[in-house]
Amino acid sequence: MKKARLTVRLTAAMLTLSLLTIPAIAADPPASAVRVNSYKGNTLAVGERSGLMIGPSGTEYTVTSSNPDTVLVEQITGFWVAVAKAEGTANITAANRAGESGTLTLTVGSGTPAVPSVVDGPSPTEEPDVRQELVRLINQTRKANGVAELPVSEALMTAAQTLSDQRYTWHHTKEECEAVIASGYPYGFGINLTVFTGVATEDAAQHAHDNWLNSPGHFDTMIKPDCDSIGVGVTESGGVTYCFMIVGRPNTHNPYEP
């Protein structure tokens, strides 16, 4: 009988000890209703400009800077752009008519903007507004098909632009994988390519999007639900436009990752 009581006491002590070691779990903060991303990342050099990607798409936003002397925001042909004016930090806030808002913190350093590399041959022309419009159209298609819109990844933007600047007319798997690795994105990805001629620069985003929309394989890549981010590249050279889209897929593996 004494042994039974002793066992009960030991069991109660063990239970008490276990309960004391359970850590408290903090609740995750609610996600912001409005997303604000910068094409060129959260750090800019004095004099640098970066397009702002604000979502969900299809909504009118008012965008303000907490410190316009450091980062000024401008609306140009329907797109919001951050302009780095002086060293320091500024909060960029986008708000919709319902009062929902999201904030991005931008830091301006003293360095000079990076000069994009140029491949041999005719100088390719990158069109930032075209890239922004292409991302908007892709996210619009994703939303219409019941999958989440994607934030812009600076790494994938770099990889996609690197590939479009090479003026590829068909997929080069090894080079595509290596470009994504070099950009710093550590996972697998989905990729679309389209090349066309005879299209005005201002219509290039719509034409690229329509090409992918009307191709079952490319459309499937655009609306994959297991993606975490997006990057696009657009290069016009000699009357030919080259467009790449890369969507990051964190649950897959890049076969060329060392």
N, C-alpha and C positions, 0 to 999 in steps of 0.2 A: 504493500500500500504506500509506504514512504517512497519507494522507487517511482511509482506512478505519479505522485505529487511532484517529485523532483523533475520528472520529464515534462510535465505540464509547465512548470516554472521556467525551465530552459527554453521550451518552445515559445513561450510568451516573450522572453527576453530577446530571442532571435528575431521575432516578428517586429518588436519595437526597434531593434537595431536597423532592420531593413527599411522600415518606414522613415527613419531619420536620414538615410542616405539617398532618398529620392530627391533629385534636384528640382527646383521650381522651373517651369518652362514659361518663358515670356511669350505673350501672344504677338504674332507678326503685326506690324503696323499696317493699316489699310492702304491699299495701292492707290496711287494718285489717279484721278479720273482722266487727266490729260497728260500725255507723254510729250516731252520736249527733248530732242536730240540735236547735236551739232554734227554736221558732216565731217568736220576735221578734228573731232574730239573735244575734250573739255579744256585743253590748253592751246592758246593761240599766241602767235608772235605779234608784236606791235605792227600795225598796218595790214594784218591778215584779215580776210573776209571768209566767213563760213556760213553756208546755207543752214537754215533751221528746219528740221522735220518735226511737224506737230501732228499728233493724232489723238483721237480717231479722225480720219479724213472726212471730208464732206461737211465740215463745220467751220463757221467763221470764228476767228480768234482775234483777240486784242493782245499784242505782245509788248511788254515793257521791260526796261532795264533798271535795276536798282541803282546803277551808277553809269549814266550815259557818257561821262567823261572817260570812263575806262572801256566800256563796251556799249556801242551805240547799236540800236536795232532799226532796220529800215525795211520797208515793204516795197519790193521791186517787181512789177508785173505779176502781182498776186503771190509772190513768195517772200518770206521773211528771211532776212540776212543779218548776221551779227558782224559788226565791224570793230576790230580791236584798235582802240585809240591810244591807250596808255597802259603802263604796267599796273597791275592790281587785280582785283576780283569783283565780279558783278553777278547778281542773280537775274536770270532771264525768266520772266513769268508769262505764261500764255493762259488766257482765260476765255471761256466761251460765254454765251449770253445767259446760260443757266447758272452762272456763278462758279462753275467748276474750273479748277486751275491746276497747272503743273509748273514746276520750277527746275531750271537747269543752272548750275553754277559754272561760270567760265572764268578761267584764270589767264591773264595776259602776261607773258614773259617779255624779256628784253631782246630775244633772238629775232632774226629776220626770217620771213616765210621761206619754207623750203622750195627750191627750184625743181619742178618736175623733170624727170629724166626724159630724154628724147631718143627714140630709136633711129637707126640709120635710115636715110631716105627722106621723103617729104615730111615736114613737121606735122605730127598729128595735132588735131585741135580738140581739146576737151571742152564740153559745154556744161558748166555746173547746173544751169537752170534746166537743161534737158535731163540731166541725171536726177534732179529733184522731182521733176514731173514724172519720170519713169517709175521711181519708187512710189510716188503717189498713186499712179495707175495700177501698179501691181498690188498695193495694199487695198485699193478699192475693190479689185477683183477678189482678193482673199476674203474681205469682209462680206462681199456679196455671196460668197460660197461657204459661209459659216465657219471660217477659220480666222484665227487672230491675225491682226495686222502686225507687221514686224518693225522693230526699231532698227535704225541704220547702224551698222557696224563700221567704224573707221577702218578696221583691218580688212573687212570684206570689200569696202569701197576701194581701198588701195589695191587689193588683189584683182578686182574686176577691171579697174582702170589700167593696171599693168598689162593685163591680157588683151584688152581692146586696143591698147597702143601698139601691140605686136601685129595688129591687122590680120589676125587669123581668120580664115574662111571656113575652117572646120575644127572640130574639137581636137586638142592636143592634150591627152589625159595626163601625161607625166608633167608637162609644163603647167597645166592648170593646178594640179595637186601641189607642185612645188611653189607656185605663186601664193596659194592659200597658206602654206606653211610659213613662207618667208614673211607674210603679212602679220603673223602672230596668232592666227585663229587655229586652235589646237585640235579641232574635230573634223568629221566628214562634212560633206556639203552636197547640195544640188546645184546644177549649173545649166544655164541656157545661153545660146549664142544665136545671133541673127545678123546677117549682112545684107545691105540693100543699096541701090543707087537711085538717083532721080528724086530724092525727097529733100525738101527744104529743112534746114536745121531746126526750125521751130516746130516742125511736124515729126521729128525723128522719134521722140519718145512714144507718141501715139502709134506710129508705124511699127516700131519694135514690139510694143505691147500687143498690137493686133496680130502680128505674126505669131507670137507665142500663144495668144488666145485661140487661134484657129488651128493649132497643131496639138493633137491630143497629148503627146509626150511632153511637150513644153508646157502646156497648160497644167498637167499633173504636177510638174515641178514647181510651178508658181503657187499652187494651192496646197502643197504638202503641209500637214498640220504639225509635224514634229520639228519645226524650225524655231530658232531663237533670234535670228537677225538677218539682215539683208545688205547687200552691196551691189552697185551697178557701175559699169564703165561704158562710156560712149566716146568714140573717136571718129572724126570725119577727116578723110585724107583723099585728095584727088577725086572728089565727087562720090566717094564710097563711104558709107557709114557702117561702123562695126559696133555692135552692142553686146555686152555680157551682163548676165544677172547671176549672182551667187547667193544662195540661201544657206545659212549655217544650220547643220543638223547635229546637235550635241550628243545624240545617242548613236551616232555612227562614227566610223574610223576612217581617217585619211590613209590610204594604202602606202603613201610615200613618207608618212611620219616616221622619223628614225626611232 
